[in-house]
Amino acid sequence: MEDWTKLDDPIERRPVQNRIAQRNYKSCGRSVLHVTVERKNLSIASLVIEQWVPVDARDDRGLSAVHTTAENGSYPIAELLSRSGAEVDQADVSGQTPLHIAWRLGAVALLELLIGETRDVDARDEEKSMALHHAVPNNQEDAVRVLVGGGADVNLTK
């Protein structure tokens, strides 16, 4: 088993860290980036992205790092992922995009960022629901305002 902590030279550490990250990604479906984003650590997320960890890697449930950011509301990490070329329209195994998840927090800035990057604010999940269909019955007024302001079609039905 490789142990990068025993290597003093950072240049020698990187390839070992990358091999370990790839093994972890392949074995459990979650990349190092998923874990970093889950813990809301912007500096480590930036470092990991600089090491060419795939920003669109998906876990066993089809969740990307952007999904995880939408779930925990970390705007700075969402912005970093967006600048790094992460795809905001990826759907998980239930058809939900990060926009389907972000409305739950009512985090206006995060919703605005995702809406600005999405190709389809009216994307539907496996239940034929769009983010707006979830936000309205859950009384997420701020989320509804941002979604409608971002072009969500209020006339679409399930």
Secondary structure per residue as TSV (DSSP state, phi and psi in degrees):
chain	resnum	aa	ss	phi	psi
A	1	M	-	360.0	131.5
A	2	E	-	-79.3	142.4
A	3	D	-	-132.0	101.3
A	4	W	G	-67.4	-21.0
A	5	T	G	-68.9	-17.2
A	6	K	G	-88.2	-2.0
A	7	L	-	-98.4	126.8
A	8	D	-	-82.3	-34.2
A	9	D	-	-81.4	118.1
A	10	P	H	-57.9	-32.0
A	11	I	H	-67.0	-35.0
A	12	E	H	-74.5	-30.2
A	13	R	H	-66.4	-42.7
A	14	R	H	-53.2	-50.7
A	15	P	H	-62.8	-35.1
A	16	V	H	-67.8	-44.8
A	17	Q	H	-60.6	-41.0
A	18	N	H	-64.8	-41.4
A	19	R	H	-63.5	-41.8
A	20	I	H	-64.3	-43.7
A	21	A	H	-60.4	-43.2
A	22	Q	H	-64.7	-40.5
A	23	R	H	-62.9	-44.1
A	24	N	H	-62.8	-41.4
A	25	Y	H	-61.6	-44.0
A	26	K	H	-72.8	-32.1
A	27	S	H	-80.7	-36.8
A	28	C	H	-118.7	-4.2
A	29	G	S	86.5	-9.5
A	30	R	-	-109.3	130.7
A	31	S	-	-83.9	169.0
A	32	V	H	-59.4	-35.2
A	33	L	H	-62.9	-40.2
A	34	H	H	-56.2	-47.3
A	35	V	H	-66.3	-43.0
A	36	T	H	-61.9	-44.9
A	37	V	H	-65.5	-40.4
A	38	E	H	-58.2	-35.9
A	39	R	T	-88.7	2.1
A	40	K	T	58.6	38.3
A	41	N	-	-99.8	97.2
A	42	L	H	-63.8	-43.8
A	43	S	H	-66.4	-39.7
A	44	I	H	-72.2	-37.3
A	45	A	H	-59.0	-42.9
A	46	S	H	-63.4	-44.5
A	47	L	H	-61.9	-44.1
A	48	V	H	-63.5	-42.4
A	49	I	H	-64.9	-38.1
A	50	E	H	-61.5	-23.2
A	51	Q	T	-90.6	14.2
A	52	W	T	67.2	30.1
A	53	V	-	-68.2	133.5
A	54	P	-	-60.2	121.3
A	55	V	T	-72.6	-17.0
A	56	D	T	-105.7	15.3
A	57	A	-	-58.3	142.1
A	58	R	-	-120.5	146.3
A	59	D	-	-86.8	-171.6
A	60	D	T	-63.3	-21.2
A	61	R	T	-96.4	5.7
A	62	G	-	82.7	10.0
A	63	L	-	-82.7	132.1
A	64	S	-	-95.7	175.2
A	65	A	H	-62.6	-31.7
A	66	V	H	-66.7	-38.2
A	67	H	H	-59.1	-45.1
A	68	T	H	-63.8	-40.4
A	69	T	H	-64.7	-40.4
A	70	A	H	-62.7	-33.9
A	71	E	H	-72.0	-36.3
A	72	N	H	-103.1	-3.6
A	73	G	T	75.4	21.3
A	74	S	-	-82.8	94.8
A	75	Y	H	-60.1	-45.6
A	76	P	H	-59.2	-37.3
A	77	I	H	-74.1	-37.5
A	78	A	H	-60.8	-41.3
A	79	E	H	-64.6	-42.6
A	80	L	H	-61.0	-45.9
A	81	L	H	-62.4	-41.1
A	82	S	H	-62.8	-47.3
A	83	R	H	-62.7	-26.8
A	84	S	T	-87.9	3.7
A	85	G	T	90.0	15.3
A	86	A	-	-64.1	141.8
A	87	E	-	-82.8	118.0
A	88	V	T	-87.6	-8.6
A	89	D	T	-99.6	6.7
A	90	Q	-	-64.2	135.0
A	91	A	-	-100.1	145.0
A	92	D	-	-82.0	-171.1
A	93	V	T	-65.4	-19.5
A	94	S	T	-98.1	9.6
A	95	G	S	84.4	5.5
A	96	Q	-	-87.9	132.9
A	97	T	-	-90.5	169.7
A	98	P	H	-55.5	-30.7
A	99	L	H	-63.7	-34.5
A	100	H	H	-64.7	-24.7
A	101	I	H	-93.6	-39.4
A	102	A	H	-63.9	-29.2
A	103	W	G	-60.5	-26.8
A	104	R	G	-59.4	-34.4
A	105	L	G	-83.9	-18.5
A	106	G	T	64.8	24.1
A	107	A	-	-78.1	96.4
A	108	V	H	-57.3	-49.1
A	109	A	H	-61.8	-40.8
A	110	L	H	-66.5	-43.7
A	111	L	H	-60.6	-43.5
A	112	E	H	-62.7	-40.3
A	113	L	H	-61.7	-48.4
A	114	L	H	-63.5	-42.0
A	115	I	H	-63.8	-37.0
A	116	G	H	-66.1	-24.5
A	117	E	H	-100.8	-18.4
A	118	T	-	-75.7	151.8
A	119	R	S	-93.1	-14.2
A	120	D	-	-149.1	92.7
A	121	V	T	-66.2	-18.3
A	122	D	T	-101.4	21.5
A	123	A	-	-55.8	143.5
A	124	R	-	-111.7	145.2
A	125	D	-	-90.5	-172.2
A	126	E	T	-65.5	-18.1
A	127	E	T	-92.1	9.3
A	128	K	S	67.1	23.2
A	129	S	-	-100.3	143.3
A	130	M	-	-100.4	170.4
A	131	A	H	-54.3	-39.0
A	132	L	H	-61.6	-37.9
A	133	H	H	-62.4	-27.4
A	134	H	H	-84.6	-39.5
A	135	A	H	-69.5	-39.2
A	136	V	T	-61.7	-55.4
A	137	P	T	-69.2	-12.2
A	138	N	T	-99.2	14.1
A	139	N	T	54.6	36.7
A	140	Q	-	-90.7	75.6
A	141	E	H	-58.4	-43.8
A	142	D	H	-61.8	-42.6
A	143	A	H	-63.9	-41.4
A	144	V	H	-61.7	-45.5
A	145	R	H	-58.2	-45.7
A	146	V	H	-67.7	-42.7
A	147	L	H	-63.3	-46.5
A	148	V	H	-65.4	-43.2
A	149	G	H	-63.4	-26.9
A	150	G	T	-87.3	3.7
A	151	G	T	105.4	5.9
A	152	A	-	-60.9	136.2
A	153	D	-	-85.0	110.0
A	154	V	T	-73.1	-10.2
A	155	N	T	-93.6	-7.1
A	156	L	-	-75.7	139.1
A	157	T	-	-109.6	166.9
A	158	K	-	-74.0	360.0
